Amino acid sequence: MEKLFRDHIEKIVAITDDEFKYIMSHFSLMNFKKRDFLIREGEPVKYVFWVVSGLLKLDYQDASGRQHVVAFAMEDWWEGDYHAFFNQSFATMSLQALENTQVLSMTLHDYNALCRNFPKMTYFFLEKANRGHISSQQRILELISTNAKERYDKLLQRYPILFQRVPHTLIASYLGVTRETLSRLTAQ
């Protein structure tokens, strides 16, 4: 696990063994079973997470009770309710394990300490945030400018493994279509 995380960091910044030890001192290893919640809507958000193994689903429930899958997170990905985390407020989304999942978790206090005391990690987090922001903008543009078939094809091309690991009902929600529409798309 530590080697995976170090490799993840070193894709952006080079670090020494001592620096990596310092970084790891700001994280905790946590294990969740399938269906466990890491974050529940309406509760305080204490952590952001890096996925060591397993699969997570971030979702939002609208006023009518309809579930909207905002994101999936698998190995080597970060996830959380960032608005609630950075504002130390209550979650507006839920984060749930779709498989038995192991994560590294970090509190806001530890995030701030790393950024304040270790500029390389400030740069690392900035790069991750920029990439995440770009990805979010691309997802929004795809939702408003492409049809269901195009969204399905792009998701299948980018992340084919999701179709083996995620129930089709959740993939349909992520794509903004019904389960029936997804069935028609997969049959084409």
C-alpha positions as YAML, in Angstrom:
chain: A
units: angstrom
residues:
- id: 1
  name: MET
  ca: [0.00, 0.00, 0.00]
- id: 2
  name: GLU
  ca: [2.74, 2.47, 0.89]
- id: 3
  name: LYS
  ca: [4.58, 1.82, -2.36]
- id: 4
  name: LEU
  ca: [1.37, 2.44, -4.33]
- id: 5
  name: PHE
  ca: [0.79, 5.72, -2.53]
- id: 6
  name: ARG
  ca: [4.38, 6.85, -2.92]
- id: 7
  name: ASP
  ca: [4.23, 6.02, -6.64]
- id: 8
  name: HIS
  ca: [1.01, 8.05, -6.84]
- id: 9
  name: ILE
  ca: [2.68, 11.09, -5.26]
- id: 10
  name: GLU
  ca: [5.86, 10.71, -7.29]
- id: 11
  name: LYS
  ca: [3.94, 10.96, -10.55]
- id: 12
  name: ILE
  ca: [3.85, 14.68, -9.66]
- id: 13
  name: VAL
  ca: [6.67, 15.38, -7.16]
- id: 14
  name: ALA
  ca: [9.88, 13.54, -6.22]
- id: 15
  name: ILE
  ca: [10.22, 12.76, -2.51]
- id: 16
  name: THR
  ca: [12.83, 11.21, -0.24]
- id: 17
  name: ASP
  ca: [12.23, 8.35, 2.18]
- id: 18
  name: ASP
  ca: [12.11, 10.79, 5.11]
- id: 19
  name: GLU
  ca: [9.67, 13.04, 3.27]
- id: 20
  name: PHE
  ca: [7.43, 10.08, 2.52]
- id: 21
  name: LYS
  ca: [7.50, 9.07, 6.20]
- id: 22
  name: TYR
  ca: [6.42, 12.60, 7.09]
- id: 23
  name: ILE
  ca: [3.62, 12.51, 4.51]
- id: 24
  name: MET
  ca: [2.37, 9.13, 5.76]
- id: 25
  name: SER
  ca: [2.21, 10.46, 9.33]
- id: 26
  name: HIS
  ca: [-0.69, 12.65, 8.15]
- id: 27
  name: PHE
  ca: [-2.80, 9.75, 6.85]
- id: 28
  name: SER
  ca: [-4.71, 6.90, 8.46]
- id: 29
  name: LEU
  ca: [-5.52, 3.56, 6.88]
- id: 30
  name: MET
  ca: [-9.22, 2.68, 7.03]
- id: 31
  name: ASN
  ca: [-11.17, -0.37, 5.88]
- id: 32
  name: PHE
  ca: [-14.81, -0.42, 4.81]
- id: 33
  name: LYS
  ca: [-17.07, -3.30, 3.87]
- id: 34
  name: LYS
  ca: [-19.29, -3.30, 0.83]
- id: 35
  name: ARG
  ca: [-22.27, -0.93, 1.43]
- id: 36
  name: ASP
  ca: [-20.54, 0.92, 4.31]
- id: 37
  name: PHE
  ca: [-20.76, 4.70, 4.20]
- id: 38
  name: LEU
  ca: [-17.58, 6.73, 4.44]
- id: 39
  name: ILE
  ca: [-19.61, 9.95, 4.31]
- id: 40
  name: ARG
  ca: [-23.34, 10.32, 4.93]
- id: 41
  name: GLU
  ca: [-25.40, 13.23, 3.70]
- id: 42
  name: GLY
  ca: [-26.19, 15.58, 6.58]
- id: 43
  name: GLU
  ca: [-23.26, 14.52, 8.75]
- id: 44
  name: PRO
  ca: [-19.98, 16.39, 9.36]
- id: 45
  name: VAL
  ca: [-17.20, 15.57, 6.89]
- id: 46
  name: LYS
  ca: [-13.97, 14.76, 8.67]
- id: 47
  name: TYR
  ca: [-11.89, 13.22, 5.88]
- id: 48
  name: VAL
  ca: [-10.96, 13.05, 2.23]
- id: 49
  name: PHE
  ca: [-9.90, 9.67, 0.91]
- id: 50
  name: TRP
  ca: [-7.38, 8.07, -1.42]
- id: 51
  name: VAL
  ca: [-8.50, 4.63, -2.58]
- id: 52
  name: VAL
  ca: [-5.93, 1.90, -1.95]
- id: 53
  name: SER
  ca: [-8.24, -0.90, -3.10]
- id: 54
  name: GLY
  ca: [-11.94, -1.22, -3.80]
- id: 55
  name: LEU
  ca: [-14.56, 1.03, -5.31]
- id: 56
  name: LEU
  ca: [-16.58, 4.01, -4.05]
- id: 57
  name: LYS
  ca: [-19.69, 5.83, -5.24]
- id: 58
  name: LEU
  ca: [-20.35, 9.52, -4.52]
- id: 59
  name: ASP
  ca: [-24.01, 10.40, -4.87]
- id: 60
  name: TYR
  ca: [-26.51, 13.17, -4.28]
- id: 61
  name: GLN
  ca: [-30.16, 12.71, -3.41]
- id: 62
  name: ASP
  ca: [-32.46, 15.44, -4.72]
- id: 63
  name: ALA
  ca: [-35.58, 16.80, -2.98]
- id: 64
  name: SER
  ca: [-37.79, 14.18, -4.65]
- id: 65
  name: GLY
  ca: [-35.58, 11.36, -3.31]
- id: 66
  name: ARG
  ca: [-33.96, 10.54, -6.65]
- id: 67
  name: GLN
  ca: [-30.36, 9.40, -6.46]
- id: 68
  name: HIS
  ca: [-27.78, 10.98, -8.77]
- id: 69
  name: VAL
  ca: [-24.36, 9.34, -9.01]
- id: 70
  name: VAL
  ca: [-21.83, 12.16, -9.11]
- id: 71
  name: ALA
  ca: [-18.67, 10.06, -9.31]
- id: 72
  name: PHE
  ca: [-17.05, 6.70, -8.89]
- id: 73
  name: ALA
  ca: [-13.61, 6.28, -7.33]
- id: 74
  name: MET
  ca: [-11.45, 3.23, -7.73]
- id: 75
  name: GLU
  ca: [-7.85, 2.40, -6.93]
- id: 76
  name: ASP
  ca: [-5.43, 5.33, -7.07]
- id: 77
  name: TRP
  ca: [-8.25, 7.95, -7.06]
- id: 78
  name: TRP
  ca: [-9.16, 10.60, -4.50]
- id: 79
  name: GLU
  ca: [-12.74, 11.21, -3.40]
- id: 80
  name: GLY
  ca: [-14.79, 13.10, -0.84]
- id: 81
  name: ASP
  ca: [-17.39, 15.80, -0.39]
- id: 82
  name: TYR
  ca: [-14.83, 18.55, -0.91]
- id: 83
  name: HIS
  ca: [-17.19, 21.44, -0.28]
- id: 84
  name: ALA
  ca: [-18.11, 20.08, 3.14]
- id: 85
  name: PHE
  ca: [-14.53, 18.98, 3.90]
- id: 86
  name: PHE
  ca: [-12.89, 22.34, 3.21]
- id: 87
  name: ASN
  ca: [-15.71, 24.32, 4.82]
- id: 88
  name: GLN
  ca: [-15.97, 21.88, 7.73]
- id: 89
  name: SER
  ca: [-19.71, 21.68, 7.18]
- id: 90
  name: PHE
  ca: [-22.28, 18.96, 6.75]
- id: 91
  name: ALA
  ca: [-22.19, 16.63, 3.76]
- id: 92
  name: THR
  ca: [-24.55, 17.30, 0.88]
- id: 93
  name: MET
  ca: [-23.53, 14.01, -0.73]
- id: 94
  name: SER
  ca: [-22.89, 10.46, 0.45]
- id: 95
  name: LEU
  ca: [-19.82, 8.34, -0.22]
- id: 96
  name: GLN
  ca: [-20.40, 4.59, -0.11]
- id: 97
  name: ALA
  ca: [-18.26, 1.50, -0.69]
- id: 98
  name: LEU
  ca: [-19.47, -0.59, -3.62]
- id: 99
  name: GLU
  ca: [-16.89, -3.26, -2.76]
- id: 100
  name: ASN
  ca: [-14.80, -3.99, 0.30]
- id: 101
  name: THR
  ca: [-12.56, -0.95, 0.22]
- id: 102
  name: GLN
  ca: [-9.33, 0.21, 1.83]
- id: 103
  name: VAL
  ca: [-8.50, 3.91, 1.88]
- id: 104
  name: LEU
  ca: [-5.98, 6.35, 3.22]
- id: 105
  name: SER
  ca: [-7.85, 9.14, 4.99]
- id: 106
  name: MET
  ca: [-6.71, 12.64, 5.83]
- id: 107
  name: THR
  ca: [-8.26, 15.29, 8.06]
- id: 108
  name: LEU
  ca: [-8.36, 18.99, 7.17]
- id: 109
  name: HIS
  ca: [-5.92, 19.64, 10.01]
- id: 110
  name: ASP
  ca: [-3.44, 17.19, 8.46]
- id: 111
  name: TYR
  ca: [-4.05, 18.59, 4.97]
- id: 112
  name: ASN
  ca: [-3.30, 22.11, 6.19]
- id: 113
  name: ALA
  ca: [-0.23, 20.95, 8.13]
- id: 114
  name: LEU
  ca: [1.17, 19.20, 5.06]
- id: 115
  name: CYS
  ca: [0.57, 22.26, 2.89]
- id: 116
  name: ARG
  ca: [1.98, 24.66, 5.46]
- id: 117
  name: ASN
  ca: [5.09, 22.65, 6.28]
- id: 118
  name: PHE
  ca: [5.85, 20.86, 3.03]
- id: 119
  name: PRO
  ca: [5.61, 22.91, -0.18]
- id: 120
  name: LYS
  ca: [6.00, 19.85, -2.41]
- id: 121
  name: MET
  ca: [2.64, 18.59, -1.12]
- id: 122
  name: THR
  ca: [1.05, 21.98, -1.72]
- id: 123
  name: TYR
  ca: [2.11, 21.62, -5.34]
- id: 124
  name: PHE
  ca: [0.92, 18.00, -5.42]
- id: 125
  name: PHE
  ca: [-2.54, 18.92, -4.08]
- id: 126
  name: LEU
  ca: [-2.78, 21.87, -6.47]
- id: 127
  name: GLU
  ca: [-2.04, 19.58, -9.42]
- id: 128
  name: LYS
  ca: [-4.61, 17.04, -8.23]
- id: 129
  name: ALA
  ca: [-7.21, 19.80, -7.71]
- id: 130
  name: ASN
  ca: [-6.55, 21.27, -11.17]
- id: 131
  name: ARG
  ca: [-6.87, 17.88, -12.83]
- id: 132
  name: GLY
  ca: [-10.06, 17.17, -10.87]
- id: 133
  name: HIS
  ca: [-11.52, 20.55, -11.84]
- id: 134
  name: ILE
  ca: [-10.75, 19.95, -15.51]
- id: 135
  name: SER
  ca: [-12.34, 16.51, -15.31]
- id: 136
  name: SER
  ca: [-15.47, 17.94, -13.65]
- id: 137
  name: GLN
  ca: [-15.81, 20.60, -16.33]
- id: 138
  name: GLN
  ca: [-15.44, 17.98, -19.06]
- id: 139
  name: ARG
  ca: [-18.12, 15.85, -17.40]
- id: 140
  name: ILE
  ca: [-20.52, 18.82, -17.22]
- id: 141
  name: LEU
  ca: [-19.88, 19.66, -20.87]
- id: 142
  name: GLU
  ca: [-20.51, 16.04, -21.86]
- id: 143
  name: LEU
  ca: [-23.79, 16.00, -19.90]
- id: 144
  name: ILE
  ca: [-25.06, 19.13, -21.65]
- id: 145
  name: SER
  ca: [-23.65, 18.63, -25.14]
- id: 146
  name: THR
  ca: [-23.74, 14.90, -25.92]
- id: 147
  name: ASN
  ca: [-26.48, 12.34, -26.20]
- id: 148
  name: ALA
  ca: [-26.81, 9.23, -24.04]
- id: 149
  name: LYS
  ca: [-25.08, 6.97, -26.56]
- id: 150
  name: GLU
  ca: [-22.07, 9.30, -26.81]
- id: 151
  name: ARG
  ca: [-21.80, 9.51, -23.00]
- id: 152
  name: TYR
  ca: [-22.05, 5.74, -22.73]
- id: 153
  name: ASP
  ca: [-19.38, 5.20, -25.39]
- id: 154
  name: LYS
  ca: [-16.98, 7.69, -23.76]
- id: 155
  name: LEU
  ca: [-17.39, 6.11, -20.32]
- id: 156
  name: LEU
  ca: [-16.87, 2.64, -21.78]
- id: 157
  name: GLN
  ca: [-13.77, 3.81, -23.64]
- id: 158
  name: ARG
  ca: [-12.25, 5.58, -20.62]
- id: 159
  name: TYR
  ca: [-13.16, 3.14, -17.85]
- id: 160
  name: PRO
  ca: [-14.24, -0.24, -19.23]
- id: 161
  name: ILE
  ca: [-13.58, -1.87, -15.85]
- id: 162
  name: LEU
  ca: [-16.46, 0.11, -14.32]
- id: 163
  name: PHE
  ca: [-18.92, -1.88, -16.41]
- id: 164
  name: GLN
  ca: [-17.66, -5.06, -14.75]
- id: 165
  name: ARG
  ca: [-17.62, -3.66, -11.21]
- id: 166
  name: VAL
  ca: [-20.63, -1.34, -11.02]
- id: 167
  name: PRO
  ca: [-24.33, -2.29, -11.20]
- id: 168
  name: HIS
  ca: [-25.95, -0.98, -14.38]
- id: 169
  name: THR
  ca: [-28.50, 0.99, -12.33]
- id: 170
  name: LEU
  ca: [-25.66, 3.11, -10.94]
- id: 171
  name: ILE
  ca: [-23.98, 3.52, -14.32]
- id: 172
  name: ALA
  ca: [-27.32, 4.70, -15.70]
- id: 173
  name: SER
  ca: [-27.59, 7.27, -12.91]
- id: 174
  name: TYR
  ca: [-24.05, 8.47, -13.57]
- id: 175
  name: LEU
  ca: [-24.83, 8.88, -17.27]
- id: 176
  name: GLY
  ca: [-28.11, 10.68, -16.52]
- id: 177
  name: VAL
  ca: [-30.31, 8.02, -18.16]
- id: 178
  name: THR
  ca: [-32.81, 5.41, -17.02]
- id: 179
  name: ARG
  ca: [-31.87, 1.78, -16.53]
- id: 180
  name: GLU
  ca: [-34.01, 0.93, -19.55]
- id: 181
  name: THR
  ca: [-32.14, 3.42, -21.74]
- id: 182
  name: LEU
  ca: [-28.84, 1.95, -20.59]
- id: 183
  name: SER
  ca: [-30.08, -1.54, -21.52]
- id: 184
  name: ARG
  ca: [-30.88, -0.29, -25.02]
- id: 185
  name: LEU
  ca: [-27.43, 1.33, -25.29]
- id: 186
  name: THR
  ca: [-25.62, -1.84, -24.21]
- id: 187
  name: ALA
  ca: [-27.63, -3.87, -26.76]
- id: 188
  name: GLN
  ca: [-26.51, -1.65, -29.67]
...
